[in-house]
Amino acid sequence: MTRAVFDRLAVWVRCHPLALAILLGLTLRLIAIESRSLHYDDAFSIFLSGRSLPEIVAGTAADTMPPLFYFLLHYWMLLNQQAWFIRLLSVIIGLSVIPIMFWTVESWLGRSAAGWAALLAAISPLQIYHSQDIRMYGLMMLGQMGYIWCFTRVWFAAQIGKPSRVEWVGMVVFGWIAMYSHNLAVFVLVVPDLFLLMQRRWRLLAQLAGAQFVMVLGALPWLVLIPGQIEKIQGAFWTPRPGLVEILQAIIMFHAALPLPSILLIISAVLSAQAFILVILETVRYGRRLLNVYFLAGLLLVPPVLLFIISYIMRPIFLPRAFLAASLAYYALAGFAIVQSWKRGAGRLIAAAFILLAVLTLPSYYRFQAFPRSPYPQAVEYLNRETNTDSVIVHETKLSYFPMHYYAPNLPQVFIADIPGSSNDTFAAASQQAMQLFPQPDLVTAVGSHKRIYFITFTGVFDEYKQMGNAEHPSIVWLSNNFHLTSRQVFNDLEIYSFEP
């Protein structure tokens, strides 16, 4: 009886690979959806999305991200504002990419490769992270993959006849979704152009250019703001110029969760490198003469390479999360390599590496409670017990204030402004006005005339001050000189200092 049930289950899995991927993906994306702490960017999205639509437009215009995700989140939060429910929107968006990816890969590489690709996307720590993150990256990926899916339908329809208007309209709509989600979406949208250019399909390329012209017209209200936003990131963002370390980090992120404890990081780096090399070798072995493989290889390589090059022309914008669609192309090629080389054993090694890395690193991802996802709920519980009407909670930075203000909006909390012109000076005045959240100019103003002060900082800040030549934390020194230190509470890497007269 048990053997018969197992056999029927195995048959069902082989016949319904997409259903398996969706069920598994949903399960993994729901784990810790409530307990996993919010971080600054999550809270930023929540606070901005809670404002009116004109305020959202004003806030995003001053920031660097288009407003579409914030619009969707605005209406989603009208139903419920608990963290698990807010995250559920990202889960739905991220999960909806899997069938689109499956249908796309099935067209290019066959059903078996598509089934493996969908499974790898379902268990991918990178995809799971962005399916729980309250940010626009999942929506950007949905728009990009929808665009690629529609182009796939156009391409294969053109081989036997004339593509219908539905596919062209779909490309335009998904292109708008991508462009109104993230400014870096365009690096994926140009891949079909390069593919058609290499194939010398001039008529189809001209038709694609026409569809993209309509996309540009529809996105023009936002595109006119981009030059000013580019100017902003030249001086106000901290992203480093990419090098070998960033490339290796991106490869690891395609397979495993980051950050990790030292031992797991070493194991993950070795297994990721081995899996990546095997996928490339087996793809070249079996697909070097297949045009369909070239298209997906272009989708994998073009966005990261373009971002890498441009990062040496302007302020670095090489962000692994900006080429999420490229990671899906990688899973597609991995699925192809698994199917083609399964009998030789290489395919089994590739599949085992992906599955093992997910099993090893996802628990660390779910349990992670350090910057930027420090245990803010526990800190809030402590402050709710300790504070009174004479208290003020002073956050050294917006990075701790935003998530703690979400968890405890009624606590008397303030935060100190970033140093003007510094790499951390990212909270624009227009965004402050739109969200009605304003920093205090300095510590003295933040403390004011309050009798009890709770000063919140991160453990890592102390090392930063030492590197700058300060033996002690300047703010804590000032507070100690003017008040009496009564307690120090530590929540992982989040530190709370209590001062009284």
C-alpha positions, -999 to 999 in steps of 0.1 A, spaced: 0 0 0 27 24 9 47 15 -22 17 21 -44 11 55 -28 47 64 -33 46 54 -69 14 74 -76 30 104 -59 62 100 -80 40 99 -112 21 130 -101 53 149 -95 66 140 -129 33 150 -145 28 182 -125 62 198 -120 48 233 -120 22 225 -93 50 210 -72 72 241 -76 44 264 -67 34 244 -36 70 241 -24 77 278 -32 46 289 -13 56 268 18 91 282 19 79 318 14 55 315 43 80 303 69 89 331 94 67 356 75 55 371 108 85 365 131 112 377 107 120 413 117 114 443 94 143 465 84 146 501 74 137 496 37 106 476 47 94 503 70 102 530 45 79 512 20 52 508 46 52 545 58 53 559 23 26 535 10 4 546 39 2 582 25 -21 595 -2 -13 588 -39 -1 624 -46 22 621 -15 35 588 -27 44 604 -61 61 633 -44 81 609 -21 92 586 -49 101 615 -72 125 627 -44 138 591 -39 152 568 -66 124 543 -71 92 546 -93 58 545 -75 40 514 -88 49 491 -59 39 518 -34 6 522 -51 -2 485 -49 10 484 -13 -12 514 -5 -44 496 -14 -31 463 0 -26 478 34 -62 491 35 -71 455 42 -46 448 70 -14 464 83 1 435 102 36 425 91 27 390 78 -2 404 57 19 432 42 46 407 33 19 385 17 17 409 -12 54 403 -20 49 365 -16 21 366 -42 41 387 -66 72 365 -62 53 332 -65 35 344 -96 68 346 -114 73 309 -112 46 298 -137 56 326 -161 92 314 -159 80 278 -164 61 286 -195 90 307 -209 116 280 -203 93 253 -216 91 271 -249 129 275 -252 142 243 -236 114 218 -231 91 207 -203 117 187 -183 142 216 -181 113 240 -172 102 217 -144 137 217 -129 141 255 -134 108 261 -116 119 239 -88 153 257 -84 135 290 -84 111 277 -58 139 268 -34 162 297 -43 171 317 -11 176 348 -33 140 344 -47 126 336 -12 143 367 2 127 390 -23 94 373 -20 93 383 17 110 417 13 86 446 13 103 462 -17 97 467 -54 123 442 -67 98 413 -69 74 435 -89 103 445 -112 111 409 -118 75 400 -125 73 428 -152 106 417 -167 97 380 -169 62 388 -182 79 409 -209 103 380 -217 74 356 -218 55 377 -242 86 381 -264 90 344 -264 55 340 -277 62 366 -303 94 349 -314 79 314 -318 47 328 -334 69 346 -360 85 313 -370 52 299 -382 32 330 -390 24 364 -377 24 372 -339 -10 384 -326 -15 418 -311 -21 402 -277 16 393 -274 27 428 -284 2 445 -260 14 421 -233 50 432 -238 41 468 -235 21 463 -203 47 441 -186 73 466 -198 54 494 -181 52 473 -149 89 468 -149 98 504 -157 74 518 -131 89 494 -105 126 500 -107 149 523 -128 173 494 -135 146 473 -152 157 484 -186 189 462 -185 167 431 -189 143 447 -214 170 453 -240 180 415 -242 154 407 -269 168 436 -290 203 422 -288 190 387 -296 172 399 -327 201 420 -338 224 390 -336 199 370 -356 195 398 -382 157 396 -379 153 432 -390 115 433 -394 109 418 -360 135 441 -345 116 471 -360 83 459 -346 100 454 -312 114 489 -314 79 502 -321 65 484 -291 93 498 -270 86 533 -283 51 530 -269 66 517 -236 88 548 -234 59 571 -241 39 555 -213 68 557 -189 78 593 -199 62 610 -168 87 590 -147 116 590 -171 119 628 -170 128 625 -133 157 600 -138 185 625 -146 179 643 -113 179 609 -95 211 599 -112 226 631 -99 214 623 -64 230 588 -63 264 602 -73 268 617 -39 243 601 -15 246 563 -19 272 540 -4 274 512 -30 310 503 -38 325 500 -73 322 463 -81 351 439 -83 359 402 -80 344 401 -45 311 414 -57 310 390 -86 317 360 -63 291 373 -39 265 374 -67 273 338 -77 269 326 -41 236 345 -39 223 326 -69 226 294 -48 227 302 -11 214 327 15 237 355 27 250 364 53 262 331 68 284 319 97 320 315 86 319 277 82 287 277 62 300 306 41 330 286 31 310 255 23 284 276 3 312 294 -16 328 261 -27 295 244 -36 282 275 -54 314 278 -75 313 241 -83 276 242 -93 282 274 -114 311 258 -133 292 226 -139 262 244 -152 284 265 -176 303 234 -188 273 212 -193 254 240 -210 283 246 -234 286 208 -240 250 203 -249 238 237 -260 265 254 -279 247 248 -312 212 256 -299 199 290 -306 174 287 -277 202 283 -252 219 315 -265 188 336 -258 187 325 -221 224 328 -218 220 364 -230 194 370 -204 218 357 -177 248 376 -188 237 409 -204 221 426 -173 251 419 -149 277 428 -175 259 461 -184 255 470 -147 292 462 -141 304 484 -170 281 513 -161 293 511 -125 327 523 -137 311 552 -156 288 566 -129 282 560 -93 282 521 -88 248 505 -94 260 469 -95 233 453 -73 227 415 -74 190 422 -66 188 443 -97 193 412 -119 168 389 -103 155 380 -138 190 370 -147 190 345 -118 159 329 -133 178 325 -166 205 308 -147 181 284 -131 167 277 -166 202 268 -179 208 248 -148 176 229 -155 187 223 -191 221 210 -178 205 187 -152 182 171 -178 209 167 -205 236 153 -182 215 134 -157 226 100 -170 263 110 -170 260 120 -133 268 157 -137 231 166 -137 226 148 -104 256 167 -89 241 200 -101 207 192 -86 222 180 -54 243 211 -50 213 234 -54 191 214 -30 219 210 -4 227 247 -4 190 255 2 188 230 30 220 243 46 215 280 43 177 287 45 176 280 83 202 307 88 181 330 67 149 324 87 167 329 120 188 359 111 185 387 137 213 411 131 217 444 112 198 454 93 172 430 107 180 434 144 155 421 169 135 453 170 103 437 184 122 426 215 137 460 219 102 476 216 89 452 243 116 464 267 110 501 259 72 497 264 79 485 299 105 511 308 94 545 293 72 571 309 59 606 301 93 621 308 111 598 284 125 602 249 139 575 227 167 589 206 178 568 176 213 576 163 201 568 128 169 563 108 180 527 102 167 517 137 140 544 140 119 533 110 114 496 120 109 504 157 85 532 148 64 507 128 64 482 158 56 509 184 42 541 167 30 555 201 64 554 218 81 589 220 108 582 194 130 606 174 160 601 152 190 622 143 195 635 107 222 620 85 253 642 80 244 664 49 261 652 18 274 620 33 269 586 17 241 579 42 222 611 34 195 593 15 163 605 32 153 634 10 135 664 23 106 658 -1 103 622 12 103 635 47 75 659 39 55 632 20 58 608 50 56 634 77 86 619 94 113 645 102 147 640 118 162 660 146 192 681 135 215 669 163 216 651 196 212 681 218 179 690 200 167 654 201 173 652 239 156 686 246 144 689 282 135 653 287 145 637 321 151 602 309 169 594 276 171 561 258 198 562 232 198 535 205 227 526 183 243 495 166 273 476 179 290 480 146 290 518 149 317 517 177 342 501 153 334 527 127 342 555 152 374 538 161 385 536 125 378 574 123 401 580 152 375 583 180 383 560 210 347 563 222 313 570 208 309 608 207 272 608 214 275 585 244 304 606 257 282 637 255 253 619 272 276 606 299 290 641 306 255 656 310 235 627 324 240 595 345 242 562 327 217 539 345 216 508 322 227 492 290 206 467 272 218 447 242 196 429 217 221 411 195 237 440 178 212 466 189 222 486 220 200 507 242 216 531 267 195 546 295 204 580 310 189 600 338 199 634 355 
